[in-house]
Amino acid sequence: MKPIYIDYLNALDIEALAMTDAEIIGAVEAGLVAQGKGETVIEPRVHLEPDPSFHGHFNVLRGYVAPLDAAGVKIVGDYVDNYMHGLPSEFGILNLFDPRTGTPRAILDATVITDMRTGAVTAIGAKHLAKKSSKVLAHIGARGTAYWNVRLLDHLFDFDEIRVHSRRPESRDAFAAKLAADLGKPVLAVANWKSCVEGADIVVEASR
């Protein structure tokens, strides 16, 4: 029996890849194109709820992408009260396999990958559906995926005004501050959702 070597990439390894916004969007677009061409197998997600009192569940997502010659199983834990423990609401692990033999290829920390992928799909949708002249973004919600929603949308549209709203003041203020620092432009934290969305060109709802 020949030895099997499995690559492992933790969160620091993923961060060190330093993928650009364009690379992230391009990778997700390529996956969507493959799906549109019938070059993927995407099975319905499976849920595991250990105990209702834990206020969380696991999503198990399974797929095969022929152009990448890879099959994968991703497990995402989604726990709404994690902020009380100083933790993100979602964690993910991605397992990659050789689709012909089932040989394990890699284990990846998929927490930020999940956030990036969700943000990229949001941005790609707006790319094809929103007005090209859109200059005002309203974003409801400040959970993990929210950051990449705003960042990748701004990469495509370069907004003149970005407004964000979340029910918890500390959450929306911290979210706006991080975005402003990373995007290099003002981001307005808005106290109520109606003021956030009124007059916006693009509205994203990503709350609980």
C-alpha positions, 0 to 999 in steps of 0.5 A, a space after each residue: 500500500 502506498 502512503 497517503 499524504 493529506 494537506 492541512 491548511 489552518 486559518 493562518 495558512 488560508 490568510 497567508 494566501 492573501 487572495 485578492 478580491 478579484 481572485 475570490 470573485 473569479 474562483 466563485 464565478 468559475 464554480 457557478 459556470 461549471 454548475 451551469 454547464 452541468 459539470 458539478 454534482 451538488 447534493 442537498 445540504 443535511 442538517 444536524 441539530 444536537 440540542 435545541 437549547 444550544 441555539 445552533 446546528 451543523 450544515 453538511 454540504 457535499 459536492 463534486 466539481 469536474 473542472 477541479 477534479 475534486 469532491 468535497 464535504 464541508 461542515 459548518 457550525 452555525 450558533 447564533 449565541 456565539 457572540 456572547 462567548 466572544 466567538 464567531 457565529 459560524 465555523 467551517 471545515 472543508 474536506 477534499 477528496 480524489 473523486 475517482 478513488 475517494 482518497 483524502 487530499 486536504 483538510 482546510 479551515 473553511 470559516 473564512 472561505 465560507 464567508 468569502 464564498 457567500 460574499 462573492 455570490 452576493 457580489 456576482 448576483 449584483 453584478 448581473 442584476 443591479 444597475 451598473 451606476 449603483 453608488 449607495 449600498 445598504 447592508 442589514 446584518 453584521 454576521 461573519 458573511 456580512 463583511 465579505 458581502 460589503 467588501 466584494 460589492 464595493 470592489 465591483 461598484 466602488 460605492 459613494 455611500 455605504 450604510 450598515 445596520 445591525 440590531 446590537 449597537 456594538 455590533 454595527 459600530 464595530 462592523 462599520 469601523 472595520 469596513 471603513 478601515 479596510 475599504 479606506 472610505 466612510 461607512 455609516 452605522 445606522 440605528 434603524 433599518 428603514 433609514 438604512 435602506 431608504 434611497 439605496 441602490 443595492 440592499 442586502 439583507 443578511 440578518 438572523 
